[in-house]
Amino acid sequence: FRIAVLISGSGTNLQAIIDAVQAGRIAAHVGRVISNRPDAGGLERAAAAGIATEVIDHRDFERREAYDQALADRLEAARPDLIVLAGFMRILGAAFVARFTGRLINIHPSLLPAYRGLHTHERAIAAGERQHGCSVHYVIPELDAGPVIAQAAVPIHPDDDAARLAQRVQAMEHVLYPQVVGWIADGRVQLGDGGVRHDGRIP
Ligand code: GRF
């Protein structure tokens, strides 16, 4: 089972997945890491783990469709069974998503369907929520709206600021994302016509 991971930043979720593969908790191989930013810290994490890396810089492309096409072509060359978006901060167009439907997942820092989009921690605090969290979902063209595979909740404390809350959520992301990737690698979760299908043994 081959995994490709797309990143834009520090790659702490990528690291959690690498660690889980190395510990034997994910029965898969991370074959490639692609970043749209040459300075993404996650590229060093990948290199340190001996994973092939590639930068496809969106600034080299005039149109979003051309970028998506280049990214899709490079990805296909790696023949991934699963493409994991891990802090990949580019919106992927409908044509790209259609090409990889059912093989494309993302982690989003909120309890979807609440707080799609950016600045989720600030918005959850401002709304007076008492709970927040993260969701792993299949990607569809509509942003952060695809079928949710699994979620994990954390409390919001009265004295929280966005940074503290983000830290608490991210610690949870690093548990949830490897777990879901492991389920998919084991064939226990799939995207069916009616949404997410799983084998019934998932907590
Ligand atoms: C995570 O908080 C994720 O939910 C969001 O971007 C962040 C990526 O962090 N989409 P990292 O690059 O995995 O450290």
Boltz pocket constraint, residues with backbone or C-beta under 6 A from the ligand:
constraints:
  - pocket:
      binder: B
      contacts: [[A, 7], [A, 8], [A, 9], [A, 10], [A, 11], [A, 12], [A, 13], [A, 14], [A, 42], [A, 86], [A, 87], [A, 88], [A, 107], [A, 108], [A, 109], [A, 170], [A, 173]]
      max_distance: 6.0
